[in-house]
Amino acid sequence: MNIRDAEAGDVPAITEIYARSVVEETASFELEPPVETEMLSRMESLLDAGYPYLVAAENDGVLGYAYAGPYRPRPAYRHTVENTVYVAKEAQRRGVGKALMLKLIDRCCESGFRQMIGVIGGAHHQASIALHETLGFEKAGQLKQVGHKHGRWLDVVLMQRQL
Ligand SMILES: CC(C)(COP(=O)(O)OP(=O)(O)OC[C@H]1O[C@@H](n2cnc3c(N)ncnc32)[C@H](O)[C@@H]1OP(=O)(O)O)[C@@H](O)C(=O)NCCC(=O)NCCS
């Protein structure tokens, strides 16, 4: 497995990985999976703004991806990033998510960002909470019933790591 910068050619695989999670899970609070052009435009906006966007590649296939973006848009938040990481179902529990996140953390440190926030959709989402804990994130709070998806109310768990 090779962790490298994402390219436009990775967008179809990224779109597919994300779409499955949007439809089946609560990690993202989006309700409809975005199309490839929208995913490409989101990637370009992040790269243009200087945030890292990485993929885990194996045998020309994409196993997962991770990126950092602004935590909130107001400029005083500019040293703080929100992280995102998605791994294809078939590739989970093989260390892909952790490898992506370790590289993402390195890249964010190199770029001078100071804090990383994980915004976890659903307090039941043990995989994501455990992954963040493994990486040194600490729980910073829990917002109650701020989302509604798949017929149920969802909390958001905020996790924070100093960079
Ligand atoms: C969360 C997610 C990225 C984890 O990716 P992954 O490649 O499966 O995780 P890894 O194999 O690198 O696991 C690293 C550690 O995280 C924890 N972990 C990962 N999946 C877990 C699970 N299902 N249950 C409990 N702990 C889990 C473990 O501590 C694991 O270490 P171990 O395998 O040595 O026990 C993946 O489940 C995923 O894409 N989920 C859907 C999208 C999502 O929730 N993204 C996070 C949004 S910020």
The ligand as an SDF file (V2000), in Angstrom:
LIG
                    3D

 48 50  0  0  0  0  0  0  0  0999 V2000
  -13.2700    4.6500   10.5310 C   0  0  0  0  0  0  0  0  0  0  0  0
  -12.5140    4.0060    9.3690 C   0  0  0  0  0  0  0  0  0  0  0  0
  -11.8870    5.1080    8.5300 C   0  0  0  0  0  0  0  0  0  0  0  0
  -11.4010    3.0960    9.9350 C   0  0  0  0  0  0  0  0  0  0  0  0
  -10.5740    2.6810    8.8500 O   0  0  0  0  0  0  0  0  0  0  0  0
   -9.8060    1.2620    8.8970 P   0  0  0  0  0  0  0  0  0  0  0  0
   -8.8370    1.2440    7.7740 O   0  0  0  0  0  0  0  0  0  0  0  0
  -10.7930    0.1570    8.9450 O   0  0  0  0  0  0  0  0  0  0  0  0
   -9.0560    1.3450   10.2890 O   0  0  0  0  0  0  0  0  0  0  0  0
   -7.6590    0.6550   10.6710 P   0  0  0  0  0  0  0  0  0  0  0  0
   -7.6220   -0.7450   10.1490 O   0  0  0  0  0  0  0  0  0  0  0  0
   -6.5520    1.5550   10.2800 O   0  0  0  0  0  0  0  0  0  0  0  0
   -7.7940    0.6110   12.2370 O   0  0  0  0  0  0  0  0  0  0  0  0
   -6.9550    1.3490   13.1200 C   0  0  0  0  0  0  0  0  0  0  0  0
   -7.5180    1.1880   14.5150 C   0  0  0  0  0  0  0  0  0  0  0  0
   -8.7980    1.8200   14.6160 O   0  0  0  0  0  0  0  0  0  0  0  0
   -9.6370    1.0320   15.4730 C   0  0  0  0  0  0  0  0  0  0  0  0
  -10.7600    0.4840   14.6810 N   0  0  0  0  0  0  0  0  0  0  0  0
  -10.9240    0.5160   13.3400 C   0  0  0  0  0  0  0  0  0  0  0  0
  -12.0920   -0.0590   12.9750 N   0  0  0  0  0  0  0  0  0  0  0  0
  -12.6730   -0.4660   14.1230 C   0  0  0  0  0  0  0  0  0  0  0  0
  -13.8960   -1.1360   14.4180 C   0  0  0  0  0  0  0  0  0  0  0  0
  -14.7370   -1.5020   13.4370 N   0  0  0  0  0  0  0  0  0  0  0  0
  -14.2040   -1.3780   15.7050 N   0  0  0  0  0  0  0  0  0  0  0  0
  -13.3600   -1.0140   16.7030 C   0  0  0  0  0  0  0  0  0  0  0  0
  -12.1660   -0.4000   16.4860 N   0  0  0  0  0  0  0  0  0  0  0  0
  -11.8360   -0.1260   15.2190 C   0  0  0  0  0  0  0  0  0  0  0  0
   -8.7710   -0.0620   16.0260 C   0  0  0  0  0  0  0  0  0  0  0  0
   -8.1550    0.4340   17.1970 O   0  0  0  0  0  0  0  0  0  0  0  0
   -7.7770   -0.2430   14.9170 C   0  0  0  0  0  0  0  0  0  0  0  0
   -6.5860   -0.8530   15.3190 O   0  0  0  0  0  0  0  0  0  0  0  0
   -6.5010   -2.4730   15.2960 P   0  0  0  0  0  0  0  0  0  0  0  0
   -7.0310   -2.9340   13.9620 O   0  0  0  0  0  0  0  0  0  0  0  0
   -5.0540   -2.7160   15.4950 O   0  0  0  0  0  0  0  0  0  0  0  0
   -7.3710   -2.9300   16.4190 O   0  0  0  0  0  0  0  0  0  0  0  0
  -13.4430    3.1100    8.5020 C   0  0  0  0  0  0  0  0  0  0  0  0
  -14.1670    2.2610    9.3550 O   0  0  0  0  0  0  0  0  0  0  0  0
  -14.4210    3.8900    7.6550 C   0  0  0  0  0  0  0  0  0  0  0  0
  -14.0860    4.3190    6.5490 O   0  0  0  0  0  0  0  0  0  0  0  0
  -15.6460    4.0860    8.1740 N   0  0  0  0  0  0  0  0  0  0  0  0
  -16.6670    4.8390    7.4470 C   0  0  0  0  0  0  0  0  0  0  0  0
  -16.3170    6.2950    7.2830 C   0  0  0  0  0  0  0  0  0  0  0  0
  -15.9740    6.9800    8.5810 C   0  0  0  0  0  0  0  0  0  0  0  0
  -16.5800    6.7820    9.6000 O   0  0  0  0  0  0  0  0  0  0  0  0
  -14.9770    7.8640    8.5180 N   0  0  0  0  0  0  0  0  0  0  0  0
  -14.5680    8.7010    9.6200 C   0  0  0  0  0  0  0  0  0  0  0  0
  -15.1210   10.0610    9.3660 C   0  0  0  0  0  0  0  0  0  0  0  0
  -14.0630   11.3170   10.0350 S   0  0  0  0  0  0  0  0  0  0  0  0
  1  2  1  0
  2  3  1  0
  2  4  1  0
  2 36  1  0
  4  5  1  0
  5  6  1  0
  6  7  2  0
  6  8  1  0
  6  9  1  0
  9 10  1  0
 10 11  2  0
 10 12  1  0
 10 13  1  0
 13 14  1  0
 14 15  1  0
 15 16  1  0
 15 30  1  0
 16 17  1  0
 17 18  1  0
 17 28  1  0
 18 19  1  0
 18 27  1  0
 19 20  2  0
 20 21  1  0
 21 22  1  0
 21 27  2  0
 22 23  1  0
 22 24  2  0
 24 25  1  0
 25 26  2  0
 26 27  1  0
 28 29  1  0
 28 30  1  0
 30 31  1  0
 31 32  1  0
 32 33  2  0
 32 34  1  0
 32 35  1  0
 36 37  1  0
 36 38  1  0
 38 39  2  0
 38 40  1  0
 40 41  1  0
 41 42  1  0
 42 43  1  0
 43 44  2  0
 43 45  1  0
 45 46  1  0
 46 47  1  0
 47 48  1  0
M  END
$$$$
